[in-house]
Amino acid sequence: MRCDILLLMEQLIVIQINWVYFLGIIGSLIVIAFFSGSRFSKVETSILWIKETVTKLEGRMDNAFASASPVRLLPKGLDVLNSSGLKEYIDKNQNNIIEKCNIVKTHNQYDIQEKAFECLDKLDFGSFEETIKKAAYDYGMSVETIRRIGGIYFRDILLAKNGFAPEDLDKPKK
């Protein structure tokens, strides 16, 4: 019985396909890959909130910023902001950052906060990026958390420019 099984396993299966059918199969695979690729990019886009949530949790676990609303920097976050040079960079380049991020004057404190965070999350720091990476390594934090620390500081600058204080984020309008 064992010999019969070995003989069956040694037989080759040959499938002959005409070139027209081959092109049809390849074309179908390309179409399937195209449509499934767009589906996967939608899934990637829809889970970006997970990255932001992890950044928030990491900053809170490292005691860099408070979890209470409004979000504020704690002593460790202030130390990171100052010693990394991020505060000095933001102070020196705040008008340029506002212009790069296309931040327009608004009367909504929450929108100001979201724009500040989004801006610092995506901002191209140029050569200063290496300084941010070094600070992230030195403090055992992610680059995203260092950027969020800068975002909180930048938010406070934007709030002041629009006549608000960070405490105004939780005050209902009368």
C-alpha positions as CSV (number, residue, x, y, z in Angstrom):
1,M,0.0,0.0,0.0
2,R,2.8,2.3,0.8
3,C,4.3,1.9,-2.7
4,D,1.0,2.9,-4.3
5,I,0.9,6.2,-2.4
6,L,4.5,7.1,-3.4
7,L,3.7,6.4,-7.1
8,L,0.7,8.7,-6.9
9,M,2.7,11.5,-5.4
10,E,5.3,11.3,-8.1
11,Q,2.9,11.9,-10.9
12,L,2.9,15.5,-12.3
13,I,-0.2,17.5,-13.0
14,V,0.1,19.6,-16.1
15,I,-2.5,22.3,-16.9
16,Q,-2.3,23.8,-20.4
17,I,-3.8,27.3,-20.7
18,N,-4.2,29.2,-24.0
19,W,-2.5,32.7,-24.0
20,V,-5.9,34.4,-24.3
21,Y,-7.1,32.7,-21.1
22,F,-3.8,33.5,-19.4
23,L,-4.2,37.2,-20.2
24,G,-7.7,37.1,-18.9
25,I,-6.6,35.5,-15.6
26,I,-3.8,38.1,-15.2
27,G,-6.2,40.9,-16.0
28,S,-8.7,39.6,-13.4
29,L,-6.0,39.4,-10.8
30,I,-4.9,43.0,-11.5
31,V,-8.5,44.2,-11.2
32,I,-9.0,42.3,-7.9
33,A,-5.7,43.7,-6.5
34,F,-6.7,47.3,-7.5
35,F,-10.1,47.1,-5.8
36,S,-8.9,45.3,-2.7
37,G,-6.0,47.8,-2.4
38,S,-8.5,50.7,-2.2
39,R,-10.4,48.7,0.4
40,F,-7.3,48.2,2.5
41,S,-6.4,51.9,2.3
42,K,-9.8,52.8,3.6
43,V,-9.2,50.4,6.5
44,E,-5.8,52.0,7.2
45,T,-7.4,55.4,7.2
46,S,-10.2,54.3,9.5
47,I,-7.8,53.0,12.1
48,L,-5.6,56.1,12.4
49,W,-7.5,57.0,15.5
50,I,-5.8,54.1,17.2
51,K,-2.4,55.7,16.7
52,E,-3.7,59.0,18.2
53,T,-5.2,57.1,21.2
54,V,-1.9,55.3,21.9
55,T,0.0,58.6,21.8
56,K,-2.4,60.1,24.3
57,L,-2.1,57.1,26.6
58,E,1.7,57.1,26.3
59,G,1.9,60.7,27.3
60,R,-0.4,60.2,30.2
61,M,1.5,57.1,31.4
62,D,4.8,58.9,31.2
63,N,3.3,61.8,33.3
64,A,4.1,64.2,30.5
65,F,0.6,65.6,30.3
66,A,-2.6,65.4,32.4
67,S,-5.5,63.2,31.5
68,A,-8.0,65.7,33.0
69,S,-9.7,68.1,30.6
70,P,-8.3,70.4,29.4
71,V,-5.1,68.6,28.6
72,R,-2.2,70.3,30.2
73,L,1.5,69.7,30.6
74,L,2.8,68.3,33.8
75,P,6.2,69.0,35.2
76,K,7.8,66.2,33.2
77,G,6.2,67.4,30.0
78,L,7.4,71.0,30.8
79,D,10.9,69.6,31.3
80,V,10.8,67.7,28.0
81,L,9.4,70.8,26.2
82,N,12.2,73.0,27.6
83,S,15.2,70.7,27.5
84,S,14.4,69.3,24.0
85,G,14.5,72.8,22.5
86,L,10.9,72.3,21.3
87,K,9.6,75.3,23.2
88,E,12.4,77.6,21.8
89,Y,11.7,76.2,18.3
90,I,7.9,76.9,18.5
91,D,8.4,80.3,20.0
92,K,10.9,81.3,17.3
93,N,8.8,79.8,14.4
94,Q,5.2,80.2,15.6
95,N,4.1,82.5,12.8
96,N,5.7,80.2,10.2
97,I,4.1,77.2,11.8
98,I,0.7,78.9,11.8
99,E,1.2,79.7,8.1
100,K,2.4,76.2,7.2
101,C,-0.6,74.6,9.0
102,N,-3.0,77.0,7.4
103,I,-4.6,77.9,10.8
104,V,-7.2,80.6,10.4
105,K,-8.6,82.6,13.3
106,T,-11.6,80.8,14.9
107,H,-13.9,81.4,17.8
108,N,-14.1,77.8,18.8
109,Q,-11.5,76.7,21.4
110,Y,-12.0,73.0,20.6
111,D,-11.2,73.6,16.9
112,I,-8.1,75.5,17.9
113,Q,-6.9,72.6,20.1
114,E,-7.5,70.0,17.3
115,K,-5.8,72.1,14.7
116,A,-2.8,72.6,17.0
117,F,-2.5,68.9,17.7
118,E,-2.9,68.0,14.0
119,C,-0.4,70.6,12.9
120,L,2.4,69.5,15.3
121,D,1.6,65.8,14.5
122,K,2.3,66.4,10.8
123,L,4.7,69.3,10.8
124,D,8.0,68.9,8.9
125,F,10.6,70.2,11.4
126,G,13.4,69.8,8.9
127,S,16.8,69.4,10.6
128,F,15.2,69.9,14.0
129,E,13.5,66.5,13.6
130,E,16.8,64.9,14.7
131,T,16.6,66.9,18.0
132,I,13.1,65.6,18.6
133,K,14.2,62.0,17.9
134,K,17.1,62.5,20.4
135,A,14.7,63.8,23.0
136,A,12.4,60.9,22.4
137,Y,15.2,58.5,23.0
138,D,16.6,60.3,26.0
139,Y,13.2,60.4,27.7
140,G,12.1,56.9,26.6
141,M,9.1,58.4,24.7
142,S,7.8,58.1,21.2
143,V,8.4,60.9,18.7
144,E,4.6,61.2,18.5
145,T,4.4,61.9,22.3
146,I,7.1,64.6,22.0
147,R,5.2,66.2,19.2
148,R,2.0,66.1,21.3
149,I,3.8,67.9,24.1
150,G,4.7,70.5,21.6
151,G,1.1,70.5,20.4
152,I,-0.2,71.3,23.8
153,Y,2.2,74.2,24.2
154,F,1.3,75.4,20.7
155,R,-2.4,75.1,21.5
156,D,-1.9,77.5,24.4
157,I,-0.2,80.0,22.1
158,L,-3.1,79.8,19.6
159,L,-5.7,80.1,22.4
160,A,-4.0,83.2,23.7
161,K,-3.8,84.7,20.2
162,N,-7.6,84.1,19.9
163,G,-8.4,85.6,23.3
164,F,-8.8,82.4,25.2
165,A,-7.1,80.5,28.0
166,P,-6.7,76.7,28.2
167,E,-9.2,76.6,31.0
168,D,-11.8,78.0,28.6
169,L,-11.9,74.7,26.7
170,D,-14.3,73.3,29.3
171,K,-16.4,76.3,29.9
172,P,-19.8,76.3,28.3
173,K,-20.9,79.3,26.3
174,K,-23.6,81.5,27.9
